[in-house]
Amino acid sequence: MAKSAKPSKSALSKAGKTLASNSSSKPAKSKAGSTLGKG
């Protein structure tokens, strides 16, 4: 409901995919995912 309060799932997903494609290493992906998840 509060779109302005939290980043949209699609935005986070897009950012995650971009980071994942940029860094092919698994630890990097996991770290990026955790960072995005925490906000």
HTML snippet that shows the backbone in 3Dmol.js (N, CA, C, O; Angstrom):
<script src="https://3Dmol.org/build/3Dmol-min.js"></script>
<div id="view" style="width:600px;height:400px;position:relative"></div>
<script>
const pdb = `
ATOM      1  N   MET A   1       0.831  -1.196   0.000  1.00  0.00           N
ATOM      2  CA  MET A   1       0.000   0.000   0.000  1.00  0.00           C
ATOM      3  C   MET A   1       0.878   1.264   0.000  1.00  0.00           C
ATOM      4  O   MET A   1       0.679   2.174  -0.805  1.00  0.00           O
ATOM      5  N   ALA A   2       1.850   1.296   0.921  1.00  0.00           N
ATOM      6  CA  ALA A   2       2.726   2.476   0.986  1.00  0.00           C
ATOM      7  C   ALA A   2       3.877   2.323   0.006  1.00  0.00           C
ATOM      8  O   ALA A   2       4.973   1.903   0.376  1.00  0.00           O
ATOM      9  N   LYS A   3       3.620   2.663  -1.225  1.00  0.00           N
ATOM     10  CA  LYS A   3       4.646   2.500  -2.261  1.00  0.00           C
ATOM     11  C   LYS A   3       5.841   3.420  -2.028  1.00  0.00           C
ATOM     12  O   LYS A   3       6.982   3.044  -2.300  1.00  0.00           O
ATOM     13  N   SER A   4       5.582   4.611  -1.531  1.00  0.00           N
ATOM     14  CA  SER A   4       6.659   5.580  -1.327  1.00  0.00           C
ATOM     15  C   SER A   4       7.544   5.190  -0.136  1.00  0.00           C
ATOM     16  O   SER A   4       8.708   5.583  -0.065  1.00  0.00           O
ATOM     17  N   ALA A   5       6.985   4.422   0.786  1.00  0.00           N
ATOM     18  CA  ALA A   5       7.728   4.038   1.981  1.00  0.00           C
ATOM     19  C   ALA A   5       8.754   2.948   1.668  1.00  0.00           C
ATOM     20  O   ALA A   5       9.881   2.986   2.163  1.00  0.00           O
ATOM     21  N   LYS A   6       8.357   1.985   0.850  1.00  0.00           N
ATOM     22  CA  LYS A   6       9.273   0.885   0.531  1.00  0.00           C
ATOM     23  C   LYS A   6       9.512   0.807  -0.969  1.00  0.00           C
ATOM     24  O   LYS A   6       8.619   1.110  -1.760  1.00  0.00           O
ATOM     25  N   PRO A   7      10.722   0.397  -1.365  1.00  0.00           N
ATOM     26  CA  PRO A   7      10.989   0.204  -2.790  1.00  0.00           C
ATOM     27  C   PRO A   7      10.140  -0.938  -3.319  1.00  0.00           C
ATOM     28  O   PRO A   7       9.942  -1.937  -2.628  1.00  0.00           O
ATOM     29  N   SER A   8       9.644  -0.801  -4.523  1.00  0.00           N
ATOM     30  CA  SER A   8       8.767  -1.820  -5.092  1.00  0.00           C
ATOM     31  C   SER A   8       9.524  -3.123  -5.318  1.00  0.00           C
ATOM     32  O   SER A   8      10.736  -3.121  -5.530  1.00  0.00           O
ATOM     33  N   LYS A   9       8.795  -4.236  -5.271  1.00  0.00           N
ATOM     34  CA  LYS A   9       9.417  -5.544  -5.474  1.00  0.00           C
ATOM     35  C   LYS A   9      10.074  -5.619  -6.845  1.00  0.00           C
ATOM     36  O   LYS A   9      11.160  -6.179  -6.993  1.00  0.00           O
ATOM     37  N   SER A  10       9.409  -5.053  -7.843  1.00  0.00           N
ATOM     38  CA  SER A  10       9.958  -5.095  -9.199  1.00  0.00           C
ATOM     39  C   SER A  10      11.273  -4.336  -9.263  1.00  0.00           C
ATOM     40  O   SER A  10      12.197  -4.745  -9.966  1.00  0.00           O
ATOM     41  N   ALA A  11      11.360  -3.239  -8.535  1.00  0.00           N
ATOM     42  CA  ALA A  11      12.587  -2.446  -8.523  1.00  0.00           C
ATOM     43  C   ALA A  11      13.718  -3.234  -7.868  1.00  0.00           C
ATOM     44  O   ALA A  11      14.841  -3.262  -8.371  1.00  0.00           O
ATOM     45  N   LEU A  12      13.408  -3.871  -6.742  1.00  0.00           N
ATOM     46  CA  LEU A  12      14.411  -4.677  -6.053  1.00  0.00           C
ATOM     47  C   LEU A  12      14.834  -5.854  -6.918  1.00  0.00           C
ATOM     48  O   LEU A  12      16.016  -6.189  -6.998  1.00  0.00           O
ATOM     49  N   SER A  13      13.854  -6.479  -7.565  1.00  0.00           N
ATOM     50  CA  SER A  13      14.142  -7.621  -8.418  1.00  0.00           C
ATOM     51  C   SER A  13      15.046  -7.210  -9.566  1.00  0.00           C
ATOM     52  O   SER A  13      16.007  -7.904  -9.897  1.00  0.00           O
ATOM     53  N   LYS A  14      14.729  -6.075 -10.167  1.00  0.00           N
ATOM     54  CA  LYS A  14      15.526  -5.571 -11.293  1.00  0.00           C
ATOM     55  C   LYS A  14      16.951  -5.287 -10.842  1.00  0.00           C
ATOM     56  O   LYS A  14      17.909  -5.649 -11.525  1.00  0.00           O
ATOM     57  N   ALA A  15      17.087  -4.644  -9.698  1.00  0.00           N
ATOM     58  CA  ALA A  15      18.410  -4.321  -9.169  1.00  0.00           C
ATOM     59  C   ALA A  15      19.182  -5.598  -8.853  1.00  0.00           C
ATOM     60  O   ALA A  15      20.377  -5.698  -9.132  1.00  0.00           O
ATOM     61  N   GLY A  16      18.489  -6.565  -8.273  1.00  0.00           N
ATOM     62  CA  GLY A  16      19.117  -7.837  -7.939  1.00  0.00           C
ATOM     63  C   GLY A  16      19.604  -8.563  -9.176  1.00  0.00           C
ATOM     64  O   GLY A  16      20.703  -9.117  -9.190  1.00  0.00           O
ATOM     65  N   LYS A  17      18.775  -8.559 -10.222  1.00  0.00           N
ATOM     66  CA  LYS A  17      19.151  -9.223 -11.472  1.00  0.00           C
ATOM     67  C   LYS A  17      20.357  -8.542 -12.096  1.00  0.00           C
ATOM     68  O   LYS A  17      21.254  -9.202 -12.622  1.00  0.00           O
ATOM     69  N   THR A  18      20.371  -7.221 -12.034  1.00  0.00           N
ATOM     70  CA  THR A  18      21.487  -6.463 -12.602  1.00  0.00           C
ATOM     71  C   THR A  18      22.777  -6.798 -11.868  1.00  0.00           C
ATOM     72  O   THR A  18      23.812  -7.037 -12.491  1.00  0.00           O
ATOM     73  N   LEU A  19      22.708  -6.814 -10.538  1.00  0.00           N
ATOM     74  CA  LEU A  19      23.889  -7.130  -9.739  1.00  0.00           C
ATOM     75  C   LEU A  19      24.335  -8.567  -9.991  1.00  0.00           C
ATOM     76  O   LEU A  19      25.529  -8.850 -10.084  1.00  0.00           O
ATOM     77  N   ALA A  20      23.371  -9.462 -10.100  1.00  0.00           N
ATOM     78  CA  ALA A  20      23.675 -10.870 -10.321  1.00  0.00           C
ATOM     79  C   ALA A  20      24.373 -11.063 -11.661  1.00  0.00           C
ATOM     80  O   ALA A  20      25.312 -11.851 -11.774  1.00  0.00           O
ATOM     81  N   SER A  21      23.909 -10.338 -12.676  1.00  0.00           N
ATOM     82  CA  SER A  21      24.498 -10.482 -14.002  1.00  0.00           C
ATOM     83  C   SER A  21      25.879  -9.836 -14.046  1.00  0.00           C
ATOM     84  O   SER A  21      26.750 -10.270 -14.801  1.00  0.00           O
ATOM     85  N   ASN A  22      26.073  -8.808 -13.243  1.00  0.00           N
ATOM     86  CA  ASN A  22      27.364  -8.120 -13.214  1.00  0.00           C
ATOM     87  C   ASN A  22      28.412  -8.955 -12.481  1.00  0.00           C
ATOM     88  O   ASN A  22      29.566  -9.019 -12.906  1.00  0.00           O
ATOM     89  N   SER A  23      28.016  -9.584 -11.398  1.00  0.00           N
ATOM     90  CA  SER A  23      28.946 -10.414 -10.633  1.00  0.00           C
ATOM     91  C   SER A  23      28.486 -11.860 -10.693  1.00  0.00           C
ATOM     92  O   SER A  23      27.414 -12.199 -10.191  1.00  0.00           O
ATOM     93  N   SER A  24      29.292 -12.706 -11.304  1.00  0.00           N
ATOM     94  CA  SER A  24      28.887 -14.097 -11.507  1.00  0.00           C
ATOM     95  C   SER A  24      29.188 -14.966 -10.291  1.00  0.00           C
ATOM     96  O   SER A  24      28.734 -16.108 -10.227  1.00  0.00           O
ATOM     97  N   SER A  25      29.950 -14.443  -9.320  1.00  0.00           N
ATOM     98  CA  SER A  25      30.303 -15.241  -8.151  1.00  0.00           C
ATOM     99  C   SER A  25      29.121 -15.378  -7.198  1.00  0.00           C
ATOM    100  O   SER A  25      28.385 -14.419  -6.965  1.00  0.00           O
ATOM    101  N   LYS A  26      28.949 -16.567  -6.656  1.00  0.00           N
ATOM    102  CA  LYS A  26      27.809 -16.827  -5.763  1.00  0.00           C
ATOM    103  C   LYS A  26      27.827 -15.960  -4.503  1.00  0.00           C
ATOM    104  O   LYS A  26      26.792 -15.393  -4.152  1.00  0.00           O
ATOM    105  N   PRO A  27      28.948 -15.837  -3.819  1.00  0.00           N
ATOM    106  CA  PRO A  27      28.990 -14.999  -2.610  1.00  0.00           C
ATOM    107  C   PRO A  27      28.579 -13.563  -2.891  1.00  0.00           C
ATOM    108  O   PRO A  27      27.906 -12.935  -2.075  1.00  0.00           O
ATOM    109  N   ALA A  28      28.980 -13.049  -4.032  1.00  0.00           N
ATOM    110  CA  ALA A  28      28.633 -11.671  -4.393  1.00  0.00           C
ATOM    111  C   ALA A  28      27.128 -11.541  -4.556  1.00  0.00           C
ATOM    112  O   ALA A  28      26.523 -10.575  -4.093  1.00  0.00           O
ATOM    113  N   LYS A  29      26.528 -12.531  -5.221  1.00  0.00           N
ATOM    114  CA  LYS A  29      25.066 -12.521  -5.413  1.00  0.00           C
ATOM    115  C   LYS A  29      24.362 -12.549  -4.063  1.00  0.00           C
ATOM    116  O   LYS A  29      23.430 -11.782  -3.823  1.00  0.00           O
ATOM    117  N   SER A  30      24.813 -13.433  -3.190  1.00  0.00           N
ATOM    118  CA  SER A  30      24.179 -13.581  -1.887  1.00  0.00           C
ATOM    119  C   SER A  30      24.292 -12.289  -1.086  1.00  0.00           C
ATOM    120  O   SER A  30      23.330 -11.845  -0.460  1.00  0.00           O
ATOM    121  N   LYS A  31      25.479 -11.696  -1.115  1.00  0.00           N
ATOM    122  CA  LYS A  31      25.707 -10.454  -0.375  1.00  0.00           C
ATOM    123  C   LYS A  31      24.816  -9.347  -0.918  1.00  0.00           C
ATOM    124  O   LYS A  31      24.216  -8.594  -0.151  1.00  0.00           O
ATOM    125  N   ALA A  32      24.731  -9.249  -2.226  1.00  0.00           N
ATOM    126  CA  ALA A  32      23.898  -8.225  -2.859  1.00  0.00           C
ATOM    127  C   ALA A  32      22.438  -8.442  -2.485  1.00  0.00           C
ATOM    128  O   ALA A  32      21.720  -7.486  -2.191  1.00  0.00           O
ATOM    129  N   GLY A  33      21.996  -9.704  -2.495  1.00  0.00           N
ATOM    130  CA  GLY A  33      20.615 -10.023  -2.152  1.00  0.00           C
ATOM    131  C   GLY A  33      20.302  -9.634  -0.721  1.00  0.00           C
ATOM    132  O   GLY A  33      19.230  -9.104  -0.432  1.00  0.00           O
ATOM    133  N   SER A  34      21.244  -9.900   0.175  1.00  0.00           N
ATOM    134  CA  SER A  34      21.038  -9.563   1.580  1.00  0.00           C
ATOM    135  C   SER A  34      20.946  -8.054   1.760  1.00  0.00           C
ATOM    136  O   SER A  34      20.122  -7.555   2.526  1.00  0.00           O
ATOM    137  N   THR A  35      21.802  -7.340   1.042  1.00  0.00           N
ATOM    138  CA  THR A  35      21.806  -5.877   1.142  1.00  0.00           C
ATOM    139  C   THR A  35      20.481  -5.318   0.655  1.00  0.00           C
ATOM    140  O   THR A  35      19.899  -4.439   1.290  1.00  0.00           O
ATOM    141  N   LEU A  36      20.002  -5.833  -0.480  1.00  0.00           N
ATOM    142  CA  LEU A  36      18.734  -5.362  -1.032  1.00  0.00           C
ATOM    143  C   LEU A  36      17.589  -5.718  -0.097  1.00  0.00           C
ATOM    144  O   LEU A  36      16.670  -4.923   0.102  1.00  0.00           O
ATOM    145  N   GLY A  37      17.647  -6.916   0.476  1.00  0.00           N
ATOM    146  CA  GLY A  37      16.586  -7.359   1.368  1.00  0.00           C
ATOM    147  C   GLY A  37      16.480  -6.470   2.598  1.00  0.00           C
ATOM    148  O   GLY A  37      15.382  -6.165   3.062  1.00  0.00           O
ATOM    149  N   LYS A  38      17.631  -6.056   3.123  1.00  0.00           N
ATOM    150  CA  LYS A  38      17.634  -5.199   4.311  1.00  0.00           C
ATOM    151  C   LYS A  38      17.190  -3.785   3.963  1.00  0.00           C
ATOM    152  O   LYS A  38      16.605  -3.093   4.797  1.00  0.00           O
ATOM    153  N   GLY A  39      17.462  -3.360   2.753  1.00  0.00           N
ATOM    154  CA  GLY A  39      17.100  -2.005   2.347  1.00  0.00           C
ATOM    155  C   GLY A  39      18.090  -1.007   2.890  1.00  0.00           C
ATOM    156  O   GLY A  39      17.951   0.193   2.651  1.00  0.00           O
TER     157      GLY A  39
END
`;
const viewer = $3Dmol.createViewer("view");
viewer.addModel(pdb, "pdb");
viewer.setStyle({}, {cartoon: {color: "spectrum"}});
viewer.zoomTo();
viewer.render();
</script>
